Amino acid sequence: MNSLYNQDEKVAIDRSPSDALLLINSADRSSSTSATGQPLAVPLTQPYNNFRLQKPQNMVQGGFTRLKLTEVNFPYAIPNVNDYTNSFWVLVQPVPGGPLIGAEITVPNNFYYGSTLAFVTQGKMNLTAALSTSIGVTWNIDYVPNDSVAAYNGGFNINAYFTATPDTGVPFALYPGSPADIGTKPIPKKSLLTVMGFNPLTNWNYMTSLTTSKFSLYAPMSYTSFVDVVSKKLTYFQKVADGTTNVNGQSEVICRIYIADEISLSPQISILYTGGSPDRGQYQTTLPVGSAPYLIHRQFMCPKSFRWNENTAIDWFDIALYDDVGQPLYIDPDRAYPDFQITMKCTED
C-alpha cells in the first residue's frame, strides 16, 4: 500500500492475523432449566472425563482456518489411590521349598503421602491373616523421602520376617493382580505398586522373584504422570494424526497436561530430632506432585495448531480425558471434581 508520508513509495505492512477466542469451561457440561428461571429444575450433567459441549447457537462463527490451544487451568484432584491403583497381590513362602501362600491387599481410596501410605499398607498386610498371623509373619514398610544411607532413597522398602525370630526373613513376591490370572488375563496396567514405584512393566522379574526384602528407587506417588485431553471434533480437519509410543494412546490429542511442577522444584526435606540426636524419621515440606490436590496452570509457549475448515463454524465439540496408560481418567461417580478451563485462539490466516 502507499505510505501516508511518501505517496511514491510502496510500504509492506506485517501484522498478526485477526483472531477470536474459544473459551472452554468443563462446568458447562452441566445444565439446568433453572438458568432460564424455571424453579426446581433438576440439573443434568455428563461425566467429567467424557462430555460434549453444545449451545443453541454456534460457539465460534467466522472464516477462520486455524485453532491454537494457548492456556489451560486444570485443578488436579484425582486421588493417587483409587479403583485403578488401590490393590496388589503378595505371595509368601514361609517354609523353604514349601507352597506359596497368596492374598490381595487393598487400601482405601484417598490421597496419601509416602509415610502415610507405608503405614496404612503395612497395617493391611499385618491384618491379613493368610500373610501374617496364620503363618507367624510380620511385615514392615518404610518410606524414606531422602537419605544418604538408605538404598530406597525416595521410595519404599518392604520387609517380611518371622515374628518369633525377627532376624530371619521370609521370601515373598509382589504382583499387580492375581498370580492365578497370569497367562489367561491381561496384567493390570495400574496397581498400588505403580504408585509406590514398583512398575511391573519395567521390573517384573525383580517384583515376582522370591526375596525377603524389596525396595523401589523412586516412588512417583501419583496415579498418572500426565492427562491427555482429546477431542475428535476439534481435530477433525487435521491431515496428520498425532503419534504416541503407547499402543493404547490417542491420536486426537489437543494437549497433554503433565502432573508436575513446571519449574521442577527439588523436594524440601526436614529431619526429626529426638533428644538432640538426628533421627532417620524424615518428612517432606514439599509433597510429591500428585499426592495431594493442587492447581496446574499452563501457558503453552509452543501451542499446537489445528487445521480448520473456514466454511465450518464450531457448533459443538467433545472433550475426553485419558491417563498415561490410555485408560479413561479415573473418576468417582459419587464425587464432584473441580472444573478445568481451556483457552483457544481461532485465527483467520
C-alpha positions in Angstrom: 0.0 0.0 0.0 1.0 3.6 -0.3 2.7 5.4 2.6 1.0 8.5 4.0 4.3 10.3 4.0 5.5 9.4 0.6 2.9 8.5 -2.0 5.5 7.3 -4.4 6.9 4.6 -2.0 5.3 1.2 -1.5 5.2 0.0 2.1 4.6 -3.6 3.2 2.7 -3.9 6.5 3.2 -7.1 8.6 0.7 -7.7 11.3 -0.7 -10.7 13.2 -3.9 -12.2 11.7 -7.1 -11.3 13.5 -8.4 -14.0 15.8 -11.2 -14.8 18.2 -11.1 -16.7 21.5 -12.8 -20.1 22.1 -13.2 -20.2 25.9 -13.9 -23.7 27.2 -15.2 -24.5 30.7 -15.9 -28.1 31.8 -18.6 -26.8 34.2 -20.7 -26.1 31.1 -21.2 -29.9 30.6 -23.9 -29.5 33.3 -27.1 -27.6 32.6 -30.4 -26.8 34.3 -33.5 -25.1 33.1 -33.3 -23.1 36.3 -30.9 -20.9 34.4 -34.0 -19.6 32.4 -36.0 -19.0 35.6 -37.9 -22.3 35.9 -37.9 -23.4 39.6 -36.9 -26.8 40.9 -35.4 -28.0 37.7 -33.1 -30.9 38.3 -29.6 -30.3 36.8 -28.3 -32.6 34.1 -24.7 -33.4 33.8 -22.1 -35.5 31.8 -19.1 -37.4 33.1 -16.1 -35.3 34.0 -13.8 -37.4 31.8 -16.0 -37.6 28.7 -18.5 -34.9 27.6 -19.9 -32.9 24.7 -20.5 -29.1 24.8 -23.1 -27.5 22.7 -25.2 -24.3 22.7 -28.4 -23.2 20.8 -26.1 -21.0 18.6 -22.6 -21.6 17.2 -19.8 -21.2 19.7 -17.5 -19.6 17.1 -18.8 -18.2 13.8 -16.4 -17.0 11.1 -14.0 -17.8 8.3 -11.1 -19.0 10.4 -8.6 -21.6 9.3 -6.6 -22.4 12.5 -7.2 -23.2 16.1 -4.4 -22.8 18.7 -4.6 -24.0 22.3 -2.8 -21.4 24.4 -3.7 -21.9 28.0 -5.0 -24.5 30.5 -6.2 -24.1 34.0 -6.5 -27.7 35.5 -7.2 -28.2 39.2 -5.9 -31.7 39.8 -7.9 -33.7 42.4 -7.6 -37.3 41.3 -6.6 -39.4 44.4 -3.3 -41.3 43.9 -5.0 -44.4 45.4 -8.3 -45.1 43.6 -10.1 -48.0 42.0 -7.3 -48.4 39.4 -4.5 -48.3 42.0 -5.8 -49.4 45.3 -4.6 -53.1 45.4 -1.9 -55.6 44.7 -1.1 -59.3 45.4 1.5 -60.8 47.7 2.9 -64.4 47.6 4.7 -65.7 50.6 6.8 -68.9 51.1 7.0 -69.4 54.9 8.6 -72.8 54.6 11.7 -73.2 52.4 10.8 -75.0 49.3 7.2 -75.2 50.5 4.0 -74.0 49.0 3.3 -70.3 48.2 0.5 -68.6 50.1 -1.1 -65.6 48.4 -3.5 -62.8 49.3 -4.7 -59.5 47.9 -4.0 -56.3 49.7 -6.5 -53.4 49.2 -6.0 -49.9 50.6 -9.0 -47.4 50.9 -9.2 -44.8 48.2 -7.7 -41.5 49.2 -4.8 -39.1 48.8 -1.7 -40.5 50.6 1.6 -39.1 51.5 4.5 -41.5 51.3 4.8 -42.1 55.1 1.0 -42.5 55.4 0.8 -44.9 52.5 3.6 -47.0 54.1 1.8 -47.1 57.4 -1.6 -48.0 56.0 -0.3 -50.6 53.6 1.8 -52.2 56.4 -1.2 -52.3 58.6 -3.3 -54.0 55.9 -0.7 -56.7 55.4 -0.3 -57.4 59.1 -4.1 -57.7 59.4 -4.3 -60.2 56.5 -4.2 -63.5 58.4 -3.1 -65.5 55.4 0.0 -63.4 55.2 0.7 -62.8 58.9 -0.9 -64.4 62.0 -1.6 -67.8 60.4 2.0 -68.3 59.4 3.7 -66.2 62.0 5.0 -63.5 59.7 5.3 -59.7 60.4 5.5 -57.0 57.7 7.4 -53.8 57.8 7.2 -51.0 55.2 9.4 -47.8 55.3 9.2 -44.7 53.1 12.3 -42.5 53.1 12.0 -39.3 51.1 15.7 -38.6 51.2 18.5 -40.4 52.9 22.2 -40.8 52.0 22.3 -44.3 53.7 19.0 -46.0 52.5 19.1 -47.7 49.2 15.5 -46.8 48.7 16.1 -43.1 48.8 12.8 -41.6 47.7 11.0 -44.9 47.6 9.6 -47.8 49.7 11.2 -50.7 51.4 9.1 -53.8 52.1 10.4 -56.5 54.5 8.9 -59.8 55.8 10.3 -61.7 58.8 9.2 -64.3 61.3 7.5 -62.7 64.3 9.2 -65.1 66.7 12.7 -64.6 65.1 12.8 -61.0 63.7 16.3 -61.6 62.3 15.0 -64.3 59.9 13.5 -63.0 56.7 10.6 -64.6 54.8 10.7 -64.8 51.0 7.9 -63.1 49.2 6.9 -61.8 45.7 4.7 -58.9 44.5 2.1 -59.0 41.7 -0.1 -56.2 40.3 -3.0 -58.6 40.0 -3.9 -62.2 40.9 -1.0 -64.6 40.0 -3.6 -67.2 39.0 -4.6 -64.9 36.1 -1.1 -64.8 34.5 -1.3 -66.2 31.0 -5.1 -66.1 30.9 -5.9 -62.4 31.6 -4.2 -59.2 30.8 -1.8 -57.9 33.5 -3.4 -54.8 35.2 -1.9 -51.6 33.8 -2.2 -49.9 37.2 -1.9 -51.1 40.8 -0.8 -49.7 44.1 2.7 -51.0 43.2 3.0 -48.4 40.4 2.2 -45.6 42.9 4.9 -47.0 45.2 7.5 -47.2 42.4 7.3 -50.9 41.6 6.4 -50.8 37.9 5.5 -54.3 36.6 6.3 -53.4 33.0 9.9 -52.5 33.8 10.9 -54.6 36.8 8.7 -57.7 36.6 11.5 -60.2 37.4 12.5 -58.2 40.5 8.9 -58.0 41.8 8.0 -61.6 41.2 11.2 -63.3 42.4 11.2 -64.6 46.0 13.3 -62.3 48.2 13.0 -61.2 51.9 13.1 -57.5 51.1 12.1 -55.3 48.1 12.7 -51.6 47.6 11.8 -49.1 45.0 14.3 -46.5 44.0 11.7 -43.8 43.4 8.0 -43.6 44.1 6.1 -41.2 41.9 3.2 -41.1 44.5 0.9 -40.0 41.6 -1.8 -42.1 40.0 -0.8 -40.9 36.5 2.1 -38.9 35.1 0.0 -36.9 32.7 -3.5 -36.3 31.4 -4.2 -36.3 27.7 -7.1 -34.0 26.6 -8.7 -35.4 23.5 -11.2 -34.0 21.1 -12.2 -35.8 17.9 -14.3 -32.8 16.7 -11.7 -30.1 17.2 -9.0 -32.3 15.4 -11.4 -33.4 12.6 -9.7 -31.4 9.9 -6.2 -32.4 10.8 -4.4 -34.1 7.8 -1.8 -35.7 10.1 -2.8 -37.7 13.2 -0.9 -37.4 16.5 1.6 -40.1 17.3 2.4 -41.8 20.6 4.6 -44.6 21.8 1.7 -46.1 23.8 -0.1 -48.8 22.0 -3.3 -47.6 23.7 -2.6 -43.9 23.1 -4.9 -41.4 21.4 -4.5 -39.8 18.0 -6.8 -36.7 18.5 -4.9 -35.0 21.4 -5.4 -31.3 21.8 -2.9 -31.1 24.7 -1.0 -33.2 27.3 -1.0 -31.9 30.8 1.9 -33.2 32.8 1.3 -33.8 36.5 4.4 -31.9 37.5 5.6 -28.5 38.8 6.5 -26.5 35.7 9.7 -25.1 37.4 10.8 -28.6 38.6 11.4 -27.8 42.3 13.6 -30.2 44.3 11.7 -31.6 47.3 12.5 -30.0 50.6 13.3 -32.5 53.3 13.3 -31.9 57.1 14.7 -34.3 59.8 13.0 -35.1 63.0 15.2 -34.8 66.1 14.9 -36.8 69.3 16.9 -35.9 72.4 19.3 -33.8 70.4 20.3 -36.6 68.1 19.1 -36.8 64.4 16.6 -39.4 63.8 16.1 -41.2 60.5 12.4 -40.2 60.7 12.1 -37.6 57.9 9.3 -35.6 56.4 8.8 -33.6 53.2 7.9 -30.0 53.5 7.1 -30.1 49.7 5.0 -33.1 48.8 5.4 -35.2 45.6 3.2 -33.8 42.9 0.0 -35.9 42.6 -0.1 -37.0 46.3 -2.3 -34.1 47.2 -4.7 -31.8 45.3 -3.1 -28.8 43.6 -3.7 -26.4 40.7 -2.0 -26.9 37.3 -1.8 -23.7 35.2 0.0 -23.8 31.8 0.5 -21.2 29.2 1.9 -23.0 26.1 5.0 -21.3 24.6 4.6 -23.6 21.5 0.9 -24.2 21.2 -0.4 -26.9 19.0 -2.1 -25.6 15.8 -5.2 -27.3 14.4 -6.3 -27.1 10.8 -9.9 -25.9 10.4 -12.3 -25.5 7.5 -13.1 -21.8 7.0 -16.6 -22.7 5.8 -17.4 -24.6 9.0 -18.4 -23.0 12.3 -17.8 -24.6 15.7 -21.3 -25.6 16.8 -20.3 -28.4 19.2 -17.3 -30.4 20.2 -16.3 -33.3 22.5 -13.7 -33.5 25.3 -12.3 -36.7 26.8 -9.6 -37.2 29.4 -7.1 -40.2 29.5 -4.4 -41.2 31.9 -0.8 -42.3 31.0 -1.7 -45.9 30.1 -4.6 -44.9 27.8 -7.4 -45.6 30.2 -10.2 -43.0 30.7 -9.0 -40.8 33.5 -10.3 -42.2 36.8 -13.4 -40.6 38.3 -15.6 -41.5 41.2 -19.2 -41.1 40.1 -20.2 -40.0 43.6 -17.7 -37.2 43.8 -17.6 -33.7 42.3 -14.3 -32.8 40.7 -13.1 -29.2 40.3 -13.7 -27.9 36.7 -11.0 -27.1 34.3 -10.7 -24.3 31.7 -9.1 -24.2 28.3 -8.4 -21.1 26.1 -8.0 -21.5 22.3 -7.4 -18.9 19.6 -9.3 -19.1 16.2 -7.3 -17.3 13.6 -8.4 -16.2 10.1 -5.0 -17.0 8.5 
